[in-house]
Amino acid sequence: MYAVLKSFGLHGLEGFGVAVEADVSGGMDAFSIVGLPDSAVRESADRVRAAARNLRYRWPSGRVTVNLAPADVRKTGPVYDLPLLLAVLASSGQIDPPQPDTAFLGEVALDGALRPVAGVLPMALAAAEKGIRSLYLPAANAAEAAEACGGSGMQVYGAGTVYDVIHALDGRAPLAPTQPLPFQPDQSWAAYPDFADVLGQTVARRAMVVAAAGGHNVLLIGAPGTGKSMLAKRLPGILPPMTREESVETAKIYSVAGLLPRGSGLMTARPFRSPHHSASPVSLAGGGSQFRPGECSLANAGVLFLDELPEFRTARSPSAGPPAAPPTPAGSSWWPP
């Protein structure tokens, strides 16, 4: 038997649709996941098998094959646990297949509980663009995903266990849709230290106000203890309130990085990031074998404070070799300092 459910994945900071196809056929017992899964997705096989048995469902005998389409895009993370488990149960006839405009996200614990996952906001935005009407996911991610519903008609349902999702689908215990939280960026100033704490430094304070009004960069130079860090940490408190577009863009970055607080909606306070001068170029600029936003991206629409700026390492190509020596004047020799 065959069943297909809809889910979503992440490619950088954007979500994309994934079809979770499950097929149960005869032969020796086996369970395989195809479609360029990473190690976390391949481990879903053991998680969903144990969860199905602990939920008192029968694991189908024979060969179970799950395909994550499109097969040429790598799938990462445990976000496919819930749709994978439901697809196997639907293909074995234990539950009715859900409607085609329904999608599922979430990690499944061995006892059937749903655990939150990272990157839900961009995936929910992609779901709304794809015409999804119902999105089921862990309750801890519901407020975040509900911010993608505006004007699309999509409803977000947060669930605590797999039982909650199955009972909602068959109508035994419908879930209430999660409503977006009020967007109140005007109240975010309370999250920062008060700029009024800075006494004196008239010229520096004036420069910070001009930078905040015009979105300029600021270079603070002075002896230790003169208030440079104190001024920088209070700069977000005098920046204009975030627009909704800025809030959505910043919340997407923090969602992918797994730094968005559970149960919260959009970010309304401008971020303040202060990496240590020993930070690597990848941690500053982002990237890596598994994409992760860097400090420059995490400071989006906010403040990136580079304390002790001269101490930061400069990026240099490994193939460039050591710095070239300055030209030697004729009739003289050059000694390195």
C-alpha positions in Angstrom: 0.0 0.0 0.0 1.1 3.6 -0.7 0.5 6.9 1.1 1.9 10.4 0.7 2.0 13.3 3.2 3.3 16.8 2.8 6.0 18.4 4.9 8.7 21.0 4.5 12.5 21.4 4.8 15.1 24.1 4.9 17.5 25.3 2.2 19.6 28.0 3.8 17.0 30.5 5.2 14.2 29.5 2.9 11.7 26.6 3.3 10.8 24.2 0.5 8.1 21.6 0.1 8.8 17.9 0.7 6.5 15.0 -0.2 6.9 12.1 2.3 5.9 8.9 0.4 5.6 5.6 2.2 5.2 2.2 0.5 4.6 -1.1 2.3 5.3 -4.2 0.2 6.0 -8.0 0.8 9.2 -9.6 1.5 11.6 -9.6 4.5 11.1 -7.0 7.2 13.1 -3.9 6.3 12.8 -0.1 6.7 14.7 2.2 4.4 14.6 6.0 3.9 15.7 7.4 0.5 15.8 11.0 -0.9 19.2 12.3 0.2 18.6 12.0 4.0 21.3 13.1 6.4 22.2 11.1 9.5 19.5 12.7 11.6 16.8 11.8 9.1 18.1 8.2 8.7 17.9 7.8 12.5 14.2 8.6 12.2 13.7 4.9 11.2 14.5 3.8 14.8 12.6 6.7 16.4 9.3 6.2 14.6 9.4 2.4 14.8 9.8 2.6 18.6 7.2 5.4 18.9 4.7 3.4 16.9 5.0 0.4 19.1 4.8 2.5 22.3 1.7 4.1 20.9 0.2 0.6 20.5 0.2 0.7 16.7 1.2 -2.2 14.7 4.4 -1.8 12.7 3.8 -3.2 9.2 5.5 -6.4 8.3 7.4 -6.6 5.0 9.5 -4.0 3.4 8.7 -0.3 4.3 10.2 2.3 1.9 10.0 6.0 2.6 11.0 8.5 -0.1 11.5 12.2 0.6 10.9 14.1 -2.6 12.5 16.0 -4.3 15.2 13.4 -4.2 18.0 15.7 -5.4 17.8 18.0 -2.4 19.4 17.0 0.9 17.0 16.6 3.9 18.4 17.5 7.3 17.2 17.3 10.9 14.5 15.4 12.8 11.6 17.6 11.3 10.3 14.7 9.2 9.6 12.3 12.1 5.9 13.2 12.4 5.0 13.0 8.7 7.1 9.9 8.3 5.3 8.0 11.1 1.9 9.1 9.9 2.7 8.1 6.3 3.7 4.6 7.4 0.5 4.2 9.5 -1.6 5.5 6.6 0.1 3.2 4.1 -0.6 0.2 6.4 -4.2 1.1 6.7 -4.2 2.0 10.4 -5.2 5.6 10.0 -7.0 7.5 7.2 -4.8 9.5 4.8 -5.0 13.2 5.6 -6.3 15.8 3.2 -3.8 16.9 0.5 -3.8 20.5 1.8 -2.5 19.4 5.2 1.2 19.4 6.2 3.2 18.1 9.2 6.4 19.0 11.0 8.0 17.8 14.2 10.4 15.5 16.0 8.8 12.4 17.7 10.1 11.1 21.0 10.1 7.3 21.7 6.9 7.7 23.8 5.1 9.6 21.0 5.6 13.1 22.4 6.3 15.9 19.9 9.5 17.8 20.4 10.2 21.3 18.9 12.4 21.7 15.9 14.5 24.6 14.5 13.6 26.6 11.4 9.8 26.4 11.7 9.1 30.0 10.7 10.6 29.8 7.2 9.0 26.4 6.6 5.6 27.8 7.8 6.0 30.8 5.4 6.7 28.3 2.6 3.6 26.3 3.6 1.4 29.4 3.4 2.8 30.2 -0.1 2.1 26.6 -1.3 -1.6 26.8 -0.3 -1.4 24.6 2.8 -4.6 25.0 4.8 -3.7 23.0 8.0 -0.2 22.7 9.5 0.3 20.3 12.5 3.5 20.7 14.5 4.8 20.6 18.1 3.0 22.9 20.5 6.2 24.7 21.4 6.6 25.8 17.7 2.9 26.8 17.2 3.2 30.5 18.1 6.2 30.9 15.8 4.4 29.2 12.9 1.2 31.2 13.4 3.0 34.3 12.4 3.0 33.0 8.8 -0.8 32.7 8.7 -1.7 36.4 8.0 -4.0 36.6 5.0 -3.2 33.1 3.7 -6.0 31.2 5.3 -3.7 28.6 6.8 -4.4 27.3 10.3 -1.7 26.2 12.6 -2.4 23.4 15.2 0.1 22.8 18.0 0.0 19.2 19.4 1.7 17.6 22.4 1.7 14.0 21.2 1.2 12.0 18.0 -2.1 10.9 19.5 -3.3 14.5 19.5 -2.6 14.8 15.8 -4.3 11.5 14.9 -7.4 12.3 17.0 -7.6 15.7 15.5 -7.4 14.3 12.0 -10.2 11.8 12.5 -12.4 14.3 14.3 -12.4 12.7 17.8 -10.6 15.6 19.5 -10.2 18.6 17.2 -7.4 21.0 18.1 -7.9 24.8 18.5 -5.9 26.8 15.9 -3.1 28.9 17.3 -3.6 32.7 16.8 -0.7 35.0 16.1 0.6 37.0 19.0 0.2 40.9 19.0 3.0 42.7 17.2 4.1 45.4 19.6 7.6 46.7 18.7 7.0 50.0 20.5 7.4 48.2 23.8 10.8 46.6 23.0 12.8 49.6 24.3 12.4 48.1 27.8 14.6 45.1 26.8 17.8 47.3 26.6 19.8 49.3 29.1 18.7 52.9 29.3 20.7 55.4 27.2 20.0 58.0 30.0 22.5 56.1 32.2 25.4 57.6 30.2 26.6 60.8 31.8 29.0 63.2 30.1 30.6 62.1 26.8 28.5 64.8 24.9 30.3 64.3 21.6 30.1 60.5 21.7 26.4 60.6 22.7 25.7 62.9 19.9 27.5 60.6 17.4 25.5 57.6 18.6 22.2 59.5 18.2 23.2 60.5 14.6 24.2 56.9 13.8 20.9 55.5 15.2 18.9 58.0 13.2 20.7 57.4 9.9 21.8 53.7 10.3 25.5 54.6 10.2 28.5 52.7 11.4 30.4 54.0 14.5 34.0 53.6 15.4 34.7 54.3 19.1 38.3 54.9 20.1 39.5 55.8 23.6 41.2 54.7 26.8 39.7 51.8 28.8 36.9 52.7 31.1 35.7 55.8 29.2 32.3 54.2 28.4 32.7 52.8 24.8 31.1 49.5 25.6 28.4 51.2 27.8 27.4 53.4 24.8 27.4 50.5 22.4 25.2 48.3 24.6 22.6 51.1 24.8 22.5 51.9 21.1 19.7 49.4 20.3 17.5 51.2 22.8 17.5 54.4 20.7 17.0 52.7 17.3 13.6 53.1 15.6 11.1 50.3 16.4 11.3 47.3 14.1 9.0 47.1 11.1 7.1 43.9 10.6 9.2 43.1 7.5 12.4 43.5 9.6 10.9 41.4 12.4 10.0 38.5 10.1 13.4 38.6 8.4 15.3 38.6 11.7 13.0 35.9 13.3 13.6 33.6 10.3 17.4 33.8 10.9 17.0 33.1 14.7 14.5 30.3 13.9 17.0 28.6 11.6 19.8 29.0 14.2 17.5 27.5 16.9 17.7 30.7 19.0 14.1 31.9 18.8 12.6 31.4 22.3 10.0 28.6 22.4 6.4 29.8 22.5 7.3 33.3 21.1 6.2 34.9 17.9 8.1 37.4 15.9 11.1 39.3 17.3 10.3 42.8 18.3 13.5 43.8 20.0 16.5 44.6 17.8 19.3 42.1 18.4 22.6 43.1 19.9 25.5 40.7 19.1 29.0 41.0 20.6 31.2 38.2 19.4 34.6 37.6 21.0 37.7 38.6 19.1 38.8 35.0 18.9 35.7 34.0 16.9 36.4 32.1 13.7 35.5 33.5 10.2 32.8 30.9 9.8 31.1 31.9 13.1 31.2 35.5 12.1 30.1 35.2 8.5 28.1 31.9 8.7 28.1 28.8 6.6 29.8 25.5 7.5 29.1 21.9 6.4 25.6 22.3 7.9 24.5 25.8 7.2 24.2 28.0 10.3 23.8 31.8 10.4 26.9 33.7 11.7 27.1 36.7 13.9 26.7 39.1 11.0 23.4 37.6 10.1 22.2 37.3 13.7 22.8 41.0 14.1 20.3 41.7 11.2 18.3 44.9 11.8 20.2 45.4 15.1 23.8 46.1 16.3 27.0 44.1 15.7 29.5 45.2 18.3 33.1 44.2 17.6 34.8 44.9 20.9 38.6 45.2 20.6 38.3 45.4 16.9 42.1 45.3 16.1 42.3 41.9 17.8 40.0 40.2 15.3 41.7 37.9 12.8 41.6 38.8 9.1 40.5 36.2 6.7 43.2 35.1 4.2 43.1 32.5 1.5 45.1 29.3 2.5 46.6 29.3 -1.0 47.8 32.9 -0.7 50.9 32.0 1.3 52.6 34.3 3.8 52.5 38.1 3.3 54.9 39.3 0.7 58.0 41.2 2.0 58.2 44.9 1.0 60.5 45.6 -1.9 64.2 45.9 -1.0 65.8 49.2 -2.1 68.9 48.8 -4.3 72.1 48.5 -2.4 70.4 47.7 0.9 69.1 44.6 2.7 65.7 44.1 4.3 65.4 42.6 7.7 62.0 41.5 9.1 60.9 43.5 12.1 
